């Protein structure tokens, strides 16, 4: 899968675990809801690591925890 798809899936997975809606994550992270929508709908080619950091802060996890998923294993990602 593409990296943007993996990022989207991971955020959705973590929100489900925490019981967060997109709106709740936006409020907790400070990332605008429109930005989250773009990410979750895979309508981006790249993003700043700062956005992932802010999402992680809203989810109360580390960036390391965010990327600690089989979604990000080399064999699962394509260019």
Secondary structure, DSSP 8 states (H G I E B T S, - for coil): -BHHHHHHHHHHHHHHHHT--HHHHHHHH---HHHHHHHHTT--S---HHHHHHHHHHHT--HHHHH-SGGGSGGG-B-
